[in-house]
Amino acid sequence: EYANKVCNMFDGGKDAEDIVLLAENDRMINVIDRYGDNIKTEIVDDGHFRATVNAVPSDTFYAWLFEFGGSILVEGPTHIRNAYAEQMRKTLEKQSELNAKL
């Protein structure tokens, strides 16, 4: 919890929100390491769980998600899910533009 708060101190003063994540089961340890073991979780199916975390929707948060290569995704709220998708779209577009030049 302390590390999460420290990381979020530099994220532009945004407020933390409850964010629902859909993750592959082997990512449970990563979610707990980041948000603690007092988070709400539920089984979705044999391979996935859902977790509700309180986090600042920031570049730091999106970078943390991205490091797992799609094995942790945002279910909601919608504006955070869309913001993450937009971040990925912009990154892919910039990388594609660079690839075309090289």
Residue pairs with C-beta under 8 A, 6 or more apart in sequence:
1 35
1 36
3 34
4 34
4 35
4 55
7 60
8 14
8 16
8 55
8 56
8 58
8 60
8 61
10 60
11 56
11 58
11 59
11 60
11 61
12 58
14 56
14 57
14 58
15 56
16 54
16 55
16 56
17 54
17 55
17 56
17 57
17 77
17 80
18 52
18 53
18 54
19 52
19 53
19 54
19 55
19 57
19 61
19 74
19 76
19 77
19 80
20 50
20 51
20 52
20 74
20 75
20 76
20 77
21 31
21 50
21 51
21 52
21 53
21 65
21 72
21 73
21 74
21 75
22 44
22 48
22 49
22 50
22 72
22 73
22 74
22 75
23 30
23 31
23 48
23 49
23 50
23 51
23 68
23 71
23 72
23 73
24 47
24 48
24 71
24 72
25 47
25 48
25 49
26 71
27 68
27 71
27 72
28 41
28 49
30 68
30 72
31 39
31 41
31 51
31 53
31 72
32 39
34 53
34 64
35 51
35 53
35 54
35 55
39 51
39 52
39 53
40 51
40 52
41 49
41 50
41 51
41 52
42 49
42 50
43 49
44 50
50 75
55 61
57 80
57 83
59 87
62 83
62 84
62 87
65 72
65 73
65 74
65 84
66 87
66 88
74 80
74 81
74 84
75 81
